[in-house]
Amino acid sequence: APRTPTISFAVKGTPASIISERLAQDALFTSHGDFYAQTAIARLGYAENGLVRAGCACYTTSSEVERLVDAIRRAVA
């Protein structure tokens, strides 16, 4: 069955909450934190700043994915 991807990422030295706020300014709404996986996030070294999570749906277009990538570039610049 087709599946829709979810990605999690971190920006070194920047809390995930700040990246999520910057993406929201571009009308892109992401989640941030440890996603109830505190032990795994800590062992991966992301406990302090957390992760940003972005998901797609079956109707997400490639241009929408490009829009997200462009907004992430701006958020980390």
WORAGI-V866838 format. One record per helix or strand of 2 or more residues. SS is the DSSP state (~ for helix, > for strand). FROM is the first residue (numbers start at 1). TO is the last residue. Records with the same first field share a line. If there is no record, write none. Layout:
BEGIN
SS = FROM-TO ; FROM-TO
END
This chain:
BEGIN
> = 6-9 ; 31-33 ; 51-55
~ = 16-24 ; 38-43 ; 62-76
END
